[in-house]
Amino acid sequence: MMPQMKPSPTPIKPLRVTVPVTLEVLEAFQELANVTGTSTGKAMGDWLSDTLEGVQTMQKLLSKARQAPKQAVRELNAYALGLADLSQELLDQVMKKGDAGSAVTLLRSASADPASDPQTPLTPPSSNTGGKVTKGKKKDHGGGR
């Protein structure tokens, strides 16, 4: 006697919701939709589906944080350490696969960035023009001098 297979559940029609987003977010998803050949709504829905596990993890963590804040902070720290370990493993794999030159260059350039050094003070631009200073003669704006 052959085991009977359960029929696959019928796909549930996706719900449509209105989600307020910034123009920047909308444009990013429109570009993603253009690249993937889908609608903007489908691109957003797929992105949300792909990140569902992360949302569920955050929901659980925030629920725990309300009940036991110190425990939640410890768990968040553990997640961060785990992510750092995974990132290091990924870098090690890239270096082993023969693309070591570019990986090492990337690491060196990242560590050589003075902004990433905590000892380097961050200084604001010298003016509201983003630090650009025009050199040479000033333009005559017809001030009548």
Summary of the structure (lengths in Angstrom):
residues: 145
radius of gyration: 26.1
end to end distance: 105.1
largest distance: 105.1
contacts: 221
relative contact order: 0.03
helix: 59%
strand: 0%
